[in-house]
Amino acid sequence: MSESAHETTVFTREDPLLGRFTVRPLDPGSDIPMLHRWLTDPKSEFWLLTEASRDDIARQFRATVASEHEQAYIGEWEGEPRFLVELYDPAHSELKDVYTVLPGDTGMHFLVAPTDTPVSGFTRSVITTVMELAFADPGTDRVVVEPDVRNRPVHALNTAMGFHVERTVALGGKEARLSFCSRDQFGAATAAETTTGGDRR
């Protein structure tokens, strides 16, 4: 990892099998071409941006970076960009219209960069890193997600992290599974995985 990248790192996690994962703030000045490649790939269909132009992506993430209620990050594995993370306040999102937002709720999205050479256990390690990042903020009591009902791999990952599905809701462009994971639920789920060895995907 370069010295400049290290200086902007906001979170680091050492995976016992896959090594170092780091998280840094998204840079709208340099990350847009990479994000455009990731988000327009067919494997990223559930982000609903496969037809977006580079300018579309730039506008969206510049707005996210400028917002007081959202944060966007790039996750790196052994110094290489490999995933995108968004954390946001549900009270300032469309979720405020579908459930009663509680103090301490943090919304989360993540995207693993599309690849033709998947690494065993990688996506599980990414979402574990993302959840630890969210709960590193002492103000976060539970994480809220709303994945597309068709996104079965993410549902399995969310279950493994301790999420519980509350119900299906209609959100812009999709039917979503509104799901919650408290700090204690995440701790219990990951402790159980450590004890049993888990099913690494």
C-alpha positions as CSV (number, residue, x, y, z in Angstrom):
1,M,0.0,0.0,0.0
2,S,1.3,3.5,-0.8
3,E,2.0,6.0,2.0
4,S,-0.8,8.3,0.7
5,A,-3.3,5.4,0.8
6,H,-2.2,4.5,4.3
7,E,-2.7,8.0,5.5
8,T,-6.4,8.0,4.4
9,T,-7.2,4.6,5.8
10,V,-10.1,4.8,8.2
11,F,-10.5,1.1,9.1
12,T,-8.3,-2.0,9.0
13,R,-9.2,-5.6,9.5
14,E,-6.9,-8.6,9.5
15,D,-8.7,-11.7,8.1
16,P,-7.1,-15.0,9.5
17,L,-7.2,-16.6,6.1
18,L,-7.2,-13.8,3.5
19,G,-5.0,-11.1,5.1
20,R,-5.5,-7.4,5.3
21,F,-8.6,-5.5,4.4
22,T,-8.5,-1.7,4.6
23,V,-11.2,1.0,4.1
24,R,-10.6,4.5,2.9
25,P,-12.9,7.4,1.9
26,L,-14.1,7.3,-1.7
27,D,-12.3,9.9,-3.8
28,P,-14.6,11.4,-6.5
29,G,-11.7,12.9,-8.2
30,S,-9.9,9.5,-9.0
31,D,-12.3,6.6,-8.2
32,I,-15.1,7.4,-10.7
33,P,-13.7,5.5,-13.7
34,M,-13.2,2.4,-11.6
35,L,-16.7,2.7,-10.1
36,H,-18.2,3.1,-13.5
37,R,-16.6,-0.2,-14.6
38,W,-17.8,-1.9,-11.5
39,L,-21.3,-0.6,-11.4
40,T,-22.1,-1.1,-15.1
41,D,-20.9,-4.7,-15.1
42,P,-23.8,-7.2,-15.5
43,K,-22.7,-8.8,-12.2
44,S,-23.7,-5.5,-10.4
45,E,-27.3,-5.6,-11.7
46,F,-28.9,-5.2,-8.3
47,W,-27.4,-1.7,-8.0
48,L,-29.6,-0.7,-10.9
49,L,-26.8,1.3,-12.6
50,T,-25.7,-1.0,-15.4
51,E,-26.9,1.6,-18.0
52,A,-25.4,4.6,-16.1
53,S,-22.9,6.9,-17.8
54,R,-19.6,7.9,-16.2
55,D,-21.2,11.4,-15.6
56,D,-24.1,9.7,-13.9
57,I,-21.8,7.9,-11.5
58,A,-19.8,11.0,-10.9
59,R,-22.9,13.0,-10.0
60,Q,-24.2,10.3,-7.7
61,F,-21.0,9.8,-5.7
62,R,-20.1,13.5,-5.6
63,A,-23.4,14.0,-3.9
64,T,-22.8,11.2,-1.5
65,V,-19.4,12.5,-0.5
66,A,-20.8,16.0,0.0
67,S,-23.8,14.8,2.1
68,E,-23.9,15.1,5.8
69,H,-26.0,11.9,6.0
70,E,-24.0,9.5,3.8
71,Q,-20.5,8.2,3.6
72,A,-18.9,6.3,0.7
73,Y,-15.7,4.2,1.0
74,I,-13.5,2.1,-1.1
75,G,-12.4,-1.2,0.4
76,E,-8.9,-2.6,-0.5
77,W,-7.5,-6.1,-0.1
78,E,-3.8,-6.2,0.2
79,G,-3.7,-2.7,-1.1
80,E,-5.9,-3.2,-4.2
81,P,-9.4,-1.7,-4.5
82,R,-11.9,-4.5,-4.4
83,F,-15.2,-3.3,-2.9
84,L,-17.5,-0.3,-2.4
85,V,-19.3,0.6,0.9
86,E,-22.0,3.1,1.6
87,L,-23.2,3.9,5.1
88,Y,-26.1,6.3,5.6
89,D,-28.7,7.7,8.0
90,P,-32.0,5.9,7.2
91,A,-33.9,8.9,8.6
92,H,-32.7,10.9,5.5
93,S,-33.4,8.2,2.9
94,E,-36.4,6.6,1.3
95,L,-36.4,4.1,4.2
96,K,-38.0,6.7,6.5
97,D,-41.2,6.1,4.6
98,V,-41.3,2.4,5.1
99,Y,-40.3,1.9,8.8
100,T,-39.9,3.8,12.0
101,V,-36.2,4.8,12.1
102,L,-34.7,4.4,15.6
103,P,-31.7,6.3,17.0
104,G,-28.6,4.3,16.3
105,D,-29.8,2.9,13.0
106,T,-27.2,2.9,10.2
107,G,-28.1,1.9,6.6
108,M,-25.6,-0.1,4.6
109,H,-24.8,-1.0,1.0
110,F,-21.8,-2.9,-0.3
111,L,-20.6,-4.1,-3.7
112,V,-17.7,-6.5,-4.3
113,A,-15.9,-5.6,-7.5
114,P,-16.9,-8.0,-10.3
115,T,-14.2,-10.5,-11.2
116,D,-13.6,-13.6,-13.3
117,T,-11.3,-15.1,-10.7
118,P,-13.3,-15.3,-7.4
119,V,-11.4,-16.1,-4.2
120,S,-13.0,-18.6,-1.8
121,G,-14.4,-16.8,1.3
122,F,-13.7,-13.4,-0.1
123,T,-17.3,-12.0,-0.2
124,R,-17.9,-13.3,3.4
125,S,-14.7,-11.5,4.5
126,V,-15.8,-8.3,2.8
127,I,-19.2,-8.1,4.5
128,T,-17.6,-9.0,7.8
129,T,-15.3,-6.0,7.3
130,V,-18.2,-3.8,6.3
131,M,-20.1,-4.7,9.4
132,E,-17.1,-4.2,11.7
133,L,-16.7,-0.8,10.0
134,A,-20.3,0.1,10.7
135,F,-20.1,-1.0,14.3
136,A,-16.8,0.7,14.9
137,D,-19.0,3.9,15.3
138,P,-20.2,3.7,18.9
139,G,-23.3,5.5,17.7
140,T,-24.4,2.6,15.6
141,D,-26.8,0.2,17.4
142,R,-28.0,-1.8,14.4
143,V,-27.4,-2.0,10.7
144,V,-30.3,-1.8,8.2
145,V,-30.2,-3.3,4.7
146,E,-32.8,-3.5,1.9
147,P,-31.4,-6.0,-0.7
148,D,-33.4,-6.9,-3.8
149,V,-35.6,-10.0,-3.1
150,R,-33.9,-11.7,-6.1
151,N,-30.4,-11.3,-4.7
152,R,-30.1,-14.7,-3.1
153,P,-26.3,-14.7,-2.5
154,V,-26.6,-11.5,-0.4
155,H,-29.5,-12.9,1.6
156,A,-27.3,-15.8,2.6
157,L,-24.5,-13.5,3.5
158,N,-26.8,-11.3,5.5
159,T,-28.2,-14.3,7.4
160,A,-24.7,-15.3,8.2
161,M,-24.0,-11.9,9.7
162,G,-27.0,-12.1,12.0
163,F,-29.6,-10.1,10.0
164,H,-33.2,-10.8,10.5
165,V,-35.7,-10.1,7.7
166,E,-38.6,-8.0,8.9
167,R,-40.7,-7.8,5.7
168,T,-40.7,-7.1,2.0
169,V,-41.0,-3.4,1.0
170,A,-41.3,-1.5,-2.3
171,L,-38.4,0.8,-2.8
172,G,-37.5,2.8,-5.9
173,G,-37.2,0.2,-8.7
174,K,-37.2,-2.9,-6.6
175,E,-38.9,-5.2,-4.1
176,A,-36.6,-5.3,-1.1
177,R,-36.1,-7.4,2.0
178,L,-36.0,-4.9,4.9
179,S,-33.6,-6.5,7.4
180,F,-31.9,-5.6,10.6
181,C,-28.9,-6.7,12.6
182,S,-28.1,-5.4,16.0
183,R,-24.6,-5.2,17.4
184,D,-25.3,-8.2,19.7
185,Q,-26.8,-10.2,16.8
186,F,-23.7,-9.6,14.7
187,G,-21.4,-10.5,17.6
188,A,-23.3,-13.7,18.2
189,A,-23.4,-14.7,14.6
190,T,-19.7,-14.1,14.0
191,A,-18.7,-15.8,17.3
192,A,-20.7,-18.9,16.2
193,E,-18.9,-18.8,12.8
194,T,-15.5,-18.7,14.6
195,T,-16.5,-21.6,16.8
196,T,-17.9,-23.8,14.1
197,G,-15.6,-22.8,11.2
198,G,-18.7,-21.6,9.3
199,D,-19.4,-21.9,5.6
200,R,-17.0,-19.5,3.8
201,R,-18.3,-18.4,0.4
